[in-house]
Amino acid sequence: MSKAPAVEPEGPAIKDIATAGAKRDGALLPILHEIQDRFGYVPESAVAIVADVLNLSRAEVHGVLTFYHLFRRTPPGRRTLYLCRAEACQAMGARRLEAHVKTALGIDFHETTADGRISLEPIYCLGNCACAPAVMIGETVHGRVSAESLDALLEQG
């Protein structure tokens, strides 16, 4: 999923995306992906617009949007840190790493630092189990991450 810079979405642009994708089978997910690709997140205002275009309830759209962890509902930071929460990473210290990064950044999952630099997101397997614990920053996966090496990675950009 590409990440466009966060731009304040406008209703007509969201409606255009929804209308263009509405004729596809299973249109909801592709429409939500397109909105996120264009704006960097799916704003709350999109729920009603997409529901109206697809003749769905707002609850159905909201349910899909909140079920999939990679959909953002707030503008992302300039960089996104994904922390693996799968069993292998937990067994190798991911919970300690999680506590460290939340304290160091002053945010929780699904939040962005006050300066807009970093967003923190959980992810449920990066496929890097042999090198646990793992994180992904942007699209780069890092393994055997410690609190110190994570701090160094975050300072790089």
KAQUI-V849932 format. One record per backbone hydrogen bond with DSSP energy under -0.5 kcal/mol. CO is the residue of the C=O (numbers start at 0). NH is the residue of the N-H. Records with the same first field share a line. If there is no record, write none. Layout:
CO->NH / NH
This chain:
1->3
6->8
9->13
10->14
11->15
12->16
13->17
14->18
15->19
16->20
17->21
20->23
23->26
25->29
26->30
27->31
28->32
29->33
30->34
31->35
32->36
33->37
34->38
35->39
38->6
40->42
42->45 / 46
43->46 / 47
44->48
45->49
46->50
47->51
48->52
49->53
50->54 / 55
51->54
56->60
57->61
58->62
59->63
60->64
61->65
62->66
63->67
66->68
67->70
71->41
78->118
79->81 / 137
80->82 / 120
81->83 / 135
82->122
85->89
86->90
87->91
88->93
89->92
92->96
93->97
94->98
95->99
96->100
97->101
98->102
99->103
100->104
101->105 / 106
107->110
110->119
112->115
115->77
116->78
117->112
118->80
119->109 / 110
120->82
122->84
127->130
128->131
130->143
132->144
133->83
134->141
135->81 / 137
136->138 / 139
138->140
139->136
141->134
145->149
146->150
147->151
148->152
149->153
150->154
151->155
152->155
153->156
